[in-house]
Amino acid sequence: MKSKENLVFLGMMGSGKSSIGLLVAKKLKFNFIDIDNEIEKKLGTSISKIFSDKGEVFFRKVEEKLTLKNLKLHSSVISLGGGAFINENIRNEVLKSHVSFWLNWDNNILLDRIKNSKKRPLAISSTDDQIINLIKKRSNIYAKALFEIKCDNLSKNEVVNKIIKIYEAN
């Protein structure tokens, strides 16, 4: 095991990056960093409010800066926001120096999880078809992660154990 390397979780909103990441961090006794929470703390408001007040471009700039800063840490589990890995600078850094895991789910499961969430600004005003198209578009980029975890038929603990097993074998 490369004890200094971070584990980085990526995937669509609603894929479990935060909950799975926290459980993995506890088991490995690593720090846990949720980038969306860090953004909310830094700006003192919710992501939905940031999107509505300042726009997505502003949000993505803050996200990039905070993500790249946190990726400099060691022995941490980092949960990216759903769109963070789409950013080329973030993606290149993650792929170069970290162990990345894409939490992949069936599109319909993700759709059910995110379509009525008030916390997810990109989903609030989107139709089901628009969300499915976003999932498909992002999946092409998420597929660049070092490891893909197919989560559909696994319990949360099975996902966590699978990730730890992969991480410790590398």
C-alpha positions as CSV (number, residue, x, y, z in Angstrom):
1,M,0.0,0.0,0.0
2,K,1.2,3.5,-0.9
3,S,0.4,5.1,2.4
4,K,1.0,8.6,1.2
5,E,-1.4,8.5,-1.7
6,N,-4.9,9.8,-1.5
7,L,-8.0,8.0,-2.5
8,V,-10.2,10.1,-4.7
9,F,-13.8,9.4,-5.3
10,L,-15.6,10.6,-8.4
11,G,-18.9,10.1,-10.1
12,M,-22.3,11.6,-10.6
13,M,-24.1,13.5,-7.9
14,G,-26.0,10.9,-5.8
15,S,-23.4,8.1,-6.4
16,G,-22.4,7.9,-2.8
17,K,-19.0,9.7,-3.0
18,S,-19.4,11.3,0.4
19,S,-20.9,8.5,2.4
20,I,-18.6,5.8,0.9
21,G,-15.6,8.1,1.2
22,L,-16.3,8.8,4.9
23,L,-16.6,5.0,5.6
24,V,-13.4,4.2,3.7
25,A,-11.5,7.1,5.5
26,K,-12.7,5.7,8.9
27,K,-11.5,2.2,8.1
28,L,-8.1,3.4,6.8
29,K,-7.8,6.0,9.6
30,F,-7.3,8.7,6.9
31,N,-8.6,12.2,6.9
32,F,-11.8,12.7,5.0
33,I,-12.4,15.7,2.8
34,D,-15.7,16.4,1.0
35,I,-14.9,19.1,-1.6
36,D,-18.5,20.3,-1.8
37,N,-18.6,20.8,2.0
38,E,-15.2,22.6,1.9
39,I,-16.7,25.0,-0.7
40,E,-19.8,25.6,1.4
41,K,-17.6,26.3,4.5
42,K,-15.3,28.6,2.6
43,L,-18.1,30.7,1.0
44,G,-20.5,30.4,4.0
45,T,-23.5,29.3,1.9
46,S,-25.0,26.3,0.1
47,I,-23.9,25.1,-3.3
48,S,-27.4,25.7,-4.6
49,K,-27.2,29.3,-3.4
50,I,-23.7,29.7,-5.0
51,F,-25.1,28.5,-8.3
52,S,-28.1,30.8,-8.2
53,D,-26.3,33.9,-6.9
54,K,-22.9,33.7,-8.6
55,G,-23.4,31.1,-11.4
56,E,-21.7,27.9,-12.3
57,V,-18.6,29.5,-13.8
58,F,-17.8,31.1,-10.4
59,F,-18.5,27.9,-8.6
60,R,-16.2,25.9,-10.9
61,K,-13.3,28.4,-10.3
62,V,-13.7,28.0,-6.5
63,E,-14.0,24.2,-6.9
64,E,-10.8,24.0,-9.0
65,K,-8.8,26.1,-6.5
66,L,-10.0,24.2,-3.4
67,T,-9.7,20.8,-5.0
68,L,-6.1,21.3,-6.2
69,K,-5.2,22.6,-2.8
70,N,-6.7,19.6,-1.0
71,L,-5.1,17.2,-3.5
72,K,-1.7,18.3,-2.1
73,L,-2.5,16.6,1.2
74,H,-1.4,13.0,2.0
75,S,-3.2,10.0,3.4
76,S,-6.6,11.5,2.8
77,V,-9.8,10.3,1.2
78,I,-11.2,13.0,-1.0
79,S,-14.7,13.1,-2.4
80,L,-15.0,15.3,-5.5
81,G,-18.1,17.2,-6.5
82,G,-19.9,15.5,-9.4
83,G,-18.5,17.9,-12.0
84,A,-15.0,18.3,-10.6
85,F,-13.4,15.5,-12.6
86,I,-14.6,17.1,-15.8
87,N,-12.1,19.9,-15.1
88,E,-8.9,19.1,-17.0
89,N,-6.6,20.5,-14.3
90,I,-8.3,18.5,-11.6
91,R,-8.5,15.4,-13.7
92,N,-4.8,15.5,-14.7
93,E,-3.7,16.0,-11.0
94,V,-5.9,13.1,-9.8
95,L,-4.7,10.7,-12.5
96,K,-1.1,11.7,-12.1
97,S,-0.7,11.3,-8.3
98,H,-3.7,9.7,-6.7
99,V,-5.7,6.4,-6.6
100,S,-9.1,7.3,-8.2
101,F,-12.3,5.4,-7.9
102,W,-15.4,6.0,-10.1
103,L,-18.6,5.0,-8.2
104,N,-20.6,3.9,-11.2
105,W,-24.4,3.2,-11.0
106,D,-27.1,2.3,-13.5
107,N,-28.4,5.6,-15.0
108,N,-32.0,5.0,-13.7
109,I,-30.8,4.5,-10.2
110,L,-28.9,7.8,-10.4
111,L,-31.9,9.5,-12.0
112,D,-34.1,8.4,-9.1
113,R,-31.6,9.6,-6.5
114,I,-31.0,13.1,-8.0
115,K,-34.0,14.3,-10.0
116,N,-36.0,15.7,-7.0
117,S,-33.1,16.9,-4.9
118,K,-33.1,20.6,-4.1
119,K,-29.5,20.3,-3.1
120,R,-28.3,19.6,-6.7
121,P,-28.4,22.8,-8.8
122,L,-27.8,21.1,-12.1
123,A,-30.7,18.7,-11.5
124,I,-33.3,21.1,-10.2
125,S,-34.4,22.5,-13.5
126,S,-33.5,19.5,-15.7
127,T,-35.8,17.0,-17.3
128,D,-35.1,13.2,-16.9
129,D,-33.7,13.1,-20.4
130,Q,-31.3,16.0,-19.7
131,I,-30.1,14.3,-16.5
132,I,-29.6,11.0,-18.4
133,N,-27.6,12.9,-21.1
134,L,-25.5,14.6,-18.4
135,I,-24.8,11.1,-16.9
136,K,-23.8,9.7,-20.3
137,K,-21.6,12.7,-21.1
138,R,-19.8,12.7,-17.8
139,S,-19.4,8.9,-17.8
140,N,-17.0,9.1,-20.7
141,I,-14.7,11.2,-18.6
142,Y,-15.3,9.3,-15.3
143,A,-14.2,6.2,-17.2
144,K,-10.6,7.6,-17.1
145,A,-10.5,6.9,-13.3
146,L,-7.9,4.3,-12.3
147,F,-10.7,2.0,-10.9
148,E,-14.4,1.7,-11.7
149,I,-16.6,0.3,-9.0
150,K,-20.0,-1.0,-10.3
151,C,-22.2,-0.3,-7.4
152,D,-25.6,-1.5,-8.6
153,N,-25.8,-4.8,-6.8
154,L,-23.5,-4.1,-3.8
155,S,-24.3,-2.9,-0.3
156,K,-22.5,0.1,1.0
157,N,-20.2,-2.1,3.1
158,E,-19.4,-4.3,0.1
159,V,-18.4,-1.2,-1.9
160,V,-16.2,0.0,1.0
161,N,-14.5,-3.4,1.4
162,K,-13.9,-3.7,-2.4
163,I,-12.3,-0.3,-2.5
164,I,-10.1,-1.0,0.5
165,K,-9.0,-4.3,-1.0
166,I,-8.1,-2.7,-4.3
167,Y,-6.3,0.2,-2.6
168,E,-4.2,-2.1,-0.3
169,A,-3.3,-4.4,-3.3
170,N,-1.8,-1.4,-5.2
